[in-house]
Amino acid sequence: MDDLIESILGIAPGSPLAELRRRRPEALQHAQGAYRELLMPEDPGNVSHVERAALALRVALRENDAALARHFRGLLEKAGAQESIMLAEDLSAAPMEGRLAALLRYADVVGTRPAEVTQGTIDALSAMGLTPRDIVAVTQLVSFVPYQVRVIAGLRAMLDEGAAPAAAKEKAA
């Protein structure tokens, strides 16, 4: 099974950290499954794969995870979605127009000021043609990426701890 998190961190198959992660196979399966379903569902509804990748890129940038942001940017580059990259990477408060800009602003509000999401916010998304299912999918996506960021941060810390004793042994030799 491909595992985005292990790929991003360069965790080698069979390594102690890979083996540790396999002690909770359901956690691996659900994290990877959620990634696929939220980013690349067979039926994306009214939220395209490009829009989903742009939202994920925006959230990864807001969460300061450069490696995860690079991954999502790569998905957009493969799709030839340069304008989407530009919009997603613009974290300024500069006014932006259009459907993707509205989705990115929604992601920002959900991620930074969720109490400000109102019925009016949802109605605006509906007016753009999003169904309740689409709105739930977008909300789940912008909530899932911070989960990925935290898992990656924890595993990165474990990798650093594991690397520290090895580096000390090499230095002492």
N, C-alpha and C positions, 0 to 999 in steps of 0.2 A: 504494500500500500504506500503510495506517495504521501509524504507528510511535509506540508509547507513549512511548518515550524522547524523541523529537523533540517530541511533543506536550507532555510535562511541562516540557521546557526552553524551549519556544517557538521552536524552531529553524525558521526560515522556509524553505519550499521554494525551492531555487535559491540559497540563501545559501552562502557559502564553506564553512561547517561541514557543511551538508547535502550539498554536492557532495563534500566530503572523505569523508563517511560512505559515499557511494555508490561510492567506489573499492573498497569491500569488500562487494559486494552479498550475498554468502553470509553474512557476519556479521550484516547487518541482517535477512535472511530467517530465519536460525536463532534470533536473539534474539527476534524478534517471534513466530515460530512456537512457540518454547518457552513464551513468555508465554501464548499462546492455549491451548496444549495442557495446561499445568499449571494455569491458572486457570479456563478455560472449556471443558473438553473436551466433545465431543459425548456421550460416555459417561463420566460422572464416577465410575462405579463406586460404591463405598460412601462416598465422600467428596464431599459436596455442593459446589455452587459457592459457597454461603455459607460453608461451613467453609473452603474453599480461600481465599476472599477474607479471612476472619478471620485465617487463618494468615499470609497475605501482609502484612496490616496489622500484625500483631504483629512480624514480622521487620523490616519497614520502620521501625517505631518503635524497635526495639532497635538498628537500624543508624543511627538518627538522621537519616533522610531524610524530612523533613516533606512534601515535594512528592509523593513516592511513597506515603507513608502517606495523604495526602489522596486520592490516586487510589483506593487500595483501600477507604478509608472510604466514598468515593462509590459504589463498587460495592455495598457493604453497605447504604448508605442507599437506593439504588434498589430493593434487594430487601426493604426494610422490616425489616432484621435488626438492630434496635437493641440487643437483648440480646447479640448476637454482637459488636457494636462495643464495648459496655461490657466484655465479657470480654477481648477482644483488646487493648483500650487499658489494661487494668489491669496495669501492670508491677510491681506490688508483689508481695510474697511471700505475700500473703493467700491462705488456702486457698480453692480453687474446686472445685466439684463438677460432674460431668456429662461427657458425651462431648467437647464442644468444649473444656472446660477441660483435659481429659486430652491432647487434641491440641495445645493451646497449650503445655502443659508439655513435651510431646515436642519441639516446635519450639524451646523455650528450651534444652533439654538439647542437642539437635543443634547449635544455633547457638553455644552458649557453653561447653559441656563435652562434646564429642562422645565423649570416652573413657569417659564414664559410661553410654553406650548399651550395654545388655547384652541377652542373650537374653531376660531377664525383661522388659525394656522392650518388646521386639518381641512377646513373648507377651501382654503386657497390651493392646497394640493389636489383636492377633488376637482376644483375648477380647471386644473391643468390636465385633467383626464386620468388621474390616478384613482384606482378603485380602493376600497378599504384594504383588500389583500395587498395591493402595491404599497400602500402607506405603511402597513405592518412590516412588509419585507424591508422597506427602506429604513424604518426605525430599528428593526432587528440588526440590519447590516451596520448602521452607525453605532450600535451598542456592542456588536460582536468584535469589531476591530480593537477597541480598548482591551477587551478580554485577551485577544491575541497578543497585544503589546505587553500585558502583564505576565502572561505565560512565558513569552520570549525573555522578558527581563529576569524572571526567576531562573529560567534555565541558563541564561547568560551568566548570572551570578554563580550558579553551580559550576559552569564550565571554567569560570575564572578561578574559583576555589580549587578545582581539580588541577588547573594549570599551574597554580602558584607552587604547590609542593613539588611538581615535576621540574619547574624552573629553578627552585631552590636546590634540588638534587643535582641538576646540571651545573649550577654555579659552584657548588661545593666540590664537584669532581675535578 
